[in-house]
Amino acid sequence: MKVAILIASMVSWGISNPLADLAITQFSPLLLALIECSVGFLFLLLVTAIRRVKPQVPWRIVIFIGIMQPGLGWLLGNMGYTNETASTGVLILTGETLFTVCIGVFWLGDRLTTKQWIYFLLGMSGVVVASATGAHLDATSTSIYFVLSAALFGVYANILRKYLSEYSSVDLVIGQTFVSVVFLGMFYLFSGQSVPTNVHTHIWVSAALSGVFGVGLPFVAFNYALQNLPARITGPSLNIIPIVGIAASIALGRGAPTIAQLIGGLIVIASIALLAQKEKASP
């Protein structure tokens, strides 16, 4: 069940990537990040109201991680989409896997056996195959923002595991998104930007859905998985995002996968299944 929840969060994140790529055509990266975090926060408020439980938020550390994720992480990702496609973004953001696993090994003392390293590298090779096309070769200057976003995510994931495992995933995320909205809102006010006019309805819808699928839904599921699964499981699971992202791009007219990409997707799924099986066999 824990692995299923983890995979569901990856699918949701994958869907959000082409939605953000579409919305960025008429919104600035900062405004889009603010919209996404605001919608995600409202969604989480609804979840909290349904639960009828007062959130217990450790604000001292949540302020820090909330600025990181989803605040700066989404802002950097949107900056990357200004000159890159959804396929390019999800490929580079797969670096979240490397950051999450490697930081877990060197900081938290996670251990990988030789077989687990092979499974991990197998998953990475599947991502490379699955996302081998679609990048803009003539506009690579914004790719660095995806790398920075991936690095922030890796740090965030391991901070959550080390310091916040005893808190409710919903409580943590509602605190994070609130901090992100305040942070991005202040940034937006001081930037002097204005809300663009004549924005098409489908762009507003894409931005709002990006907030639901990119912030609201997956963060609750992923935080829960991080608190209950080791990095060798949560890290490679991030490989699902580019597969779903590329598939969702078809429906939005943002790119279509090749046969090689479909093969890569099967490789990724196989690697995650092998890692999960190993975890079940562990005492």
Secondary structure, 3 states (H helix, E strand, C coil): CHHHHHHHHHHHHHHHHHHHHHHCCCCCHHHHHHHHHHHHHHHHHHHHHHHCCCCCCCHHHHHHHHHHHHHHHHHHHHHHHCCCCHHHHHHHHCHHHHHHHHHHHHHCCCCCCHHHHHHHHHHHHHHHHHCCCCCCCCCCCCHHHHHHHHHHHHHHHHHHHHHCCCCCHHHHHHHHHHHHHHHHHHHHHHHCCCCCCCCCHHHHHHHHHHHHHHHHHHHHHHHHHHHHCCHHHHHHHCCHHHHHHHHHHHHCCCCCCCHHHHHHHHHHHHHHHHHHHHHHHCC
